Amino acid sequence: VIKSQQTERGISTGRLSSSGPNLQQIPTRTNEGKLLREIFIPEKGNILIDADYSQIEPRLVAHFSQDPFLLNVYKNNLDIYSQLVEGTGRERNDGKTFMLALLYGAGAKKLARNFKCSEEEAQSILDSINKKIVGVTAWINRVKYEARQKKGVYTIMKRWIPIPGIASNDLYERYHWERTAVNYTIQGSAAEIIKLAMIQLKKKGFLPILTVHDELLFEADKNNSAYLAQDIKSMMESIVPLSVPLVAEVGIGINWREA
């Protein structure tokens, strides 16, 4: 059953989710998650094609904010998370966590618990990353300000998402909805891109059998799989013009894990 994803407060970002079972909650990095993906197999004579938008949320942030650091990273095909934590002593995967923390409002206290370090160290790393992407910080503040003024936000396709709670007199309530405004702008836009991709792919005869956030899974004839995978990749990457490349990573396999 596919339905629009709702927040705990009942306002939709427009993302798709599944239930009965929720296939989107199969963990990606655990052994159990990998084993579960092996049981997803195609009909005899077919193969699975997996197409996943690469780092779509930070790419959208680069597009919206026009931050020079992010634009340079993506235009030169560098790894954003490695670049963010360069000089901090942290590993590449930590860069993703810190990036999400900056975007969605997680503070040094929460990060210190996750990384089992002091709040001072976590704050120091946040400050270091912030200095690299000052354009992102300015954009986040702009989104929050405009959301307060308009009581909502627009996505990349100009879809209006109302946020009435942002006018609350309760300071903590207002802060929550300000962070949510940034979340809705990014995730709402990502949801639109994947939906547009699904519409265009369907017009060309490609019907996904599963969608997991920014990932699409297809079943195809084994003999034409390489050609079809390239066709899917090309269509997904040309859905919307962004200031940075929109990249779809495509794999082929005899089960979901291999693909």
C-alpha positions as CSV (number, residue, x, y, z in Angstrom):
1,V,0.0,0.0,0.0
2,I,1.6,3.3,-1.1
3,K,0.6,6.4,0.7
4,S,1.9,9.9,1.2
5,Q,4.3,10.2,4.2
6,Q,2.9,12.2,7.1
7,T,4.7,13.9,9.9
8,E,3.6,13.4,13.5
9,R,1.7,16.7,13.2
10,G,-0.2,15.6,10.2
11,I,1.2,17.7,7.4
12,S,2.5,15.9,4.3
13,T,5.9,16.3,2.8
14,G,4.7,14.4,-0.3
15,R,7.1,11.5,0.1
16,L,5.8,8.0,-0.6
17,S,5.9,5.3,2.0
18,S,4.8,1.7,2.2
19,S,2.9,-0.3,4.8
20,G,2.0,-3.9,5.4
21,P,5.0,-4.5,5.4
22,N,6.9,-1.3,5.5
23,L,9.7,-2.1,3.0
24,Q,11.3,1.3,3.5
25,Q,12.4,0.4,7.0
26,I,14.6,-2.6,6.0
27,P,18.0,-1.5,7.3
28,T,20.6,-0.9,4.6
29,R,23.9,-1.6,6.4
30,T,23.1,-4.4,8.8
31,N,23.6,-8.1,7.9
32,E,19.9,-8.7,8.5
33,G,18.9,-6.0,6.1
34,K,21.3,-7.4,3.4
35,L,19.9,-10.9,3.9
36,L,16.3,-9.6,3.6
37,R,17.1,-7.9,0.3
38,E,18.4,-11.2,-1.1
39,I,14.9,-12.7,-0.9
40,F,13.5,-10.1,-3.4
41,I,13.9,-11.9,-6.8
42,P,12.5,-11.4,-10.2
43,E,10.5,-13.8,-12.4
44,K,12.5,-16.4,-14.2
45,G,14.3,-14.9,-17.2
46,N,14.2,-11.4,-15.7
47,I,16.6,-9.3,-13.6
48,L,16.3,-6.5,-11.2
49,I,17.4,-2.9,-11.9
50,D,17.9,-0.6,-9.0
51,A,18.1,3.2,-9.6
52,D,18.9,5.5,-6.7
53,Y,19.3,9.3,-6.7
54,S,22.7,10.0,-5.3
55,Q,22.7,12.6,-2.4
56,I,19.6,14.3,-3.7
57,E,19.0,16.3,-0.5
58,P,22.5,18.0,-0.3
59,R,22.3,18.5,-4.1
60,L,19.0,20.4,-3.6
61,V,20.6,22.4,-0.9
62,A,23.4,23.4,-3.2
63,H,20.8,24.4,-5.8
64,F,18.7,26.4,-3.4
65,S,21.5,28.1,-1.5
66,Q,24.0,28.6,-4.3
67,D,26.7,28.0,-1.7
68,P,30.1,28.2,-3.5
69,F,31.6,25.3,-1.6
70,L,28.8,22.9,-2.4
71,L,28.6,24.0,-6.0
72,N,32.3,23.5,-6.4
73,V,32.2,20.0,-4.8
74,Y,29.4,18.7,-7.1
75,K,30.6,20.4,-10.3
76,N,34.0,18.7,-9.8
77,N,32.5,15.4,-8.8
78,L,34.0,15.4,-5.4
79,D,32.7,13.5,-2.3
80,I,30.7,16.1,-0.3
81,Y,30.9,14.3,3.0
82,S,34.7,13.8,2.9
83,Q,35.1,17.4,1.9
84,L,33.0,18.6,4.8
85,V,35.0,16.8,7.5
86,E,38.4,17.4,5.9
87,G,40.7,18.7,8.6
88,T,38.4,17.7,11.5
89,G,39.8,14.2,12.1
90,R,36.4,12.7,11.4
91,E,35.6,10.0,8.8
92,R,33.5,10.4,5.7
93,N,30.4,8.8,7.2
94,D,30.5,11.3,10.0
95,G,30.3,14.1,7.5
96,K,26.8,13.0,6.5
97,T,25.7,13.1,10.1
98,F,27.0,16.6,10.7
99,M,25.5,17.8,7.4
100,L,22.1,16.5,8.4
101,A,22.5,18.1,11.8
102,L,23.2,21.5,10.3
103,L,20.2,21.2,7.9
104,Y,17.7,19.9,10.3
105,G,18.7,21.6,13.6
106,A,20.4,18.8,15.7
107,G,22.7,20.5,18.2
108,A,26.1,19.7,19.6
109,K,24.5,17.9,22.6
110,K,22.8,15.3,20.5
111,L,25.8,14.9,18.2
112,A,28.0,14.4,21.3
113,R,25.8,11.5,22.4
114,N,25.9,9.9,18.9
115,F,29.7,10.2,18.6
116,K,30.5,9.7,22.3
117,C,32.5,12.8,22.4
118,S,32.3,16.1,24.4
119,E,29.8,18.8,23.4
120,E,32.8,21.1,22.9
121,E,34.3,18.8,20.3
122,A,31.0,18.3,18.5
123,Q,30.4,22.1,18.5
124,S,33.9,22.6,17.2
125,I,33.3,20.3,14.2
126,L,29.9,22.0,13.5
127,D,31.6,25.4,13.6
128,S,34.3,24.1,11.2
129,I,31.7,22.8,8.7
130,N,29.6,25.9,9.1
131,K,32.5,28.1,8.0
132,K,32.8,26.1,4.8
133,I,29.2,26.4,3.8
134,V,28.2,29.9,5.0
135,G,25.8,30.1,2.0
136,V,23.8,27.2,3.4
137,T,23.5,28.8,6.8
138,A,22.2,32.0,5.1
139,W,19.7,30.0,3.1
140,I,18.4,28.1,6.1
141,N,17.9,31.4,7.9
142,R,16.1,32.8,4.8
143,V,13.8,29.8,4.6
144,K,12.9,30.1,8.3
145,Y,12.2,33.9,8.0
146,E,10.0,33.5,4.9
147,A,8.2,30.6,6.5
148,R,7.4,32.8,9.5
149,Q,6.1,35.6,7.2
150,K,4.0,33.4,4.9
151,K,3.1,30.6,7.3
152,G,4.4,27.9,5.0
153,V,7.0,27.1,2.3
154,Y,7.2,26.4,-1.4
155,T,9.0,23.3,-2.9
156,I,11.1,23.3,-6.1
157,M,7.9,22.8,-8.2
158,K,6.2,25.7,-6.4
159,R,3.9,23.4,-4.3
160,W,2.7,25.2,-1.2
161,I,3.0,23.4,2.1
162,P,1.3,25.3,5.0
163,I,2.9,25.4,8.4
164,P,0.4,27.2,10.6
165,G,2.2,26.1,13.8
166,I,5.2,28.4,13.0
167,A,3.1,31.3,14.3
168,S,2.9,29.8,17.8
169,N,3.6,31.9,20.8
170,D,5.4,29.0,22.4
171,L,9.1,29.5,21.6
172,Y,10.0,25.8,21.5
173,E,7.0,25.1,19.3
174,R,8.0,27.8,16.9
175,Y,11.6,26.5,16.8
176,H,10.3,23.1,15.9
177,W,8.3,24.4,13.0
178,E,11.2,26.5,11.8
179,R,13.3,23.4,11.5
180,T,10.4,21.6,9.9
181,A,10.2,24.4,7.3
182,V,13.7,23.6,6.1
183,N,12.9,19.9,6.2
184,Y,9.7,20.3,4.1
185,T,11.5,22.5,1.5
186,I,14.2,19.9,0.9
187,Q,12.3,16.6,1.4
188,G,9.2,18.0,-0.4
189,S,11.3,18.9,-3.4
190,A,13.1,15.5,-3.4
191,A,9.7,13.8,-3.3
192,E,8.5,15.8,-6.3
193,I,11.6,14.8,-8.3
194,I,11.2,11.1,-7.7
195,K,7.5,11.3,-8.6
196,L,8.2,13.2,-11.8
197,A,10.8,10.6,-12.6
198,M,8.2,7.8,-12.1
199,I,5.7,9.6,-14.3
200,Q,8.2,10.0,-17.1
201,L,9.6,6.5,-16.8
202,K,6.0,5.1,-16.9
203,K,5.4,6.9,-20.2
204,K,8.4,5.1,-21.6
205,G,7.1,1.7,-20.3
206,F,9.2,1.5,-17.1
207,L,7.0,0.7,-14.1
208,P,8.8,0.4,-10.8
209,I,7.8,-2.5,-8.6
210,L,9.1,-0.7,-5.5
211,T,10.0,2.8,-4.4
212,V,12.1,3.6,-1.3
213,H,12.4,7.3,-0.8
214,D,14.9,8.2,-3.6
215,E,15.3,4.7,-5.0
216,L,13.3,2.8,-7.6
217,L,13.4,-0.9,-8.3
218,F,12.5,-2.4,-11.7
219,E,12.1,-5.8,-13.1
220,A,13.3,-6.2,-16.7
221,D,14.2,-8.8,-19.3
222,K,17.7,-10.1,-18.6
223,N,18.8,-9.9,-22.3
224,N,18.1,-6.1,-22.5
225,S,19.0,-5.2,-18.9
226,A,22.2,-3.1,-19.7
227,Y,20.5,-1.0,-22.3
228,L,17.4,-0.5,-20.1
229,A,19.5,0.4,-17.1
230,Q,21.2,3.1,-19.1
231,D,17.9,4.4,-20.4
232,I,16.5,4.6,-16.9
233,K,19.6,6.5,-15.7
234,S,19.4,9.0,-18.5
235,M,15.7,9.8,-17.9
236,M,16.1,10.1,-14.2
237,E,19.0,12.5,-14.5
238,S,17.2,14.8,-16.9
239,I,14.0,15.3,-14.9
240,V,14.7,18.8,-13.6
241,P,17.5,21.3,-14.3
242,L,19.6,22.0,-11.2
243,S,22.6,24.1,-10.6
244,V,24.6,20.9,-9.9
245,P,24.4,17.5,-11.7
246,L,21.4,15.3,-10.8
247,V,23.0,11.8,-10.5
248,A,21.2,8.4,-10.5
249,E,23.3,5.4,-9.6
250,V,22.0,2.3,-11.3
251,G,22.8,-1.4,-10.6
252,I,21.7,-4.7,-12.0
253,G,21.4,-8.0,-10.1
254,I,19.6,-11.3,-9.7
255,N,18.2,-10.0,-6.3
256,W,17.6,-6.6,-4.7
257,R,20.8,-6.8,-2.7
258,E,23.0,-7.5,-5.7
259,A,21.2,-4.8,-7.7
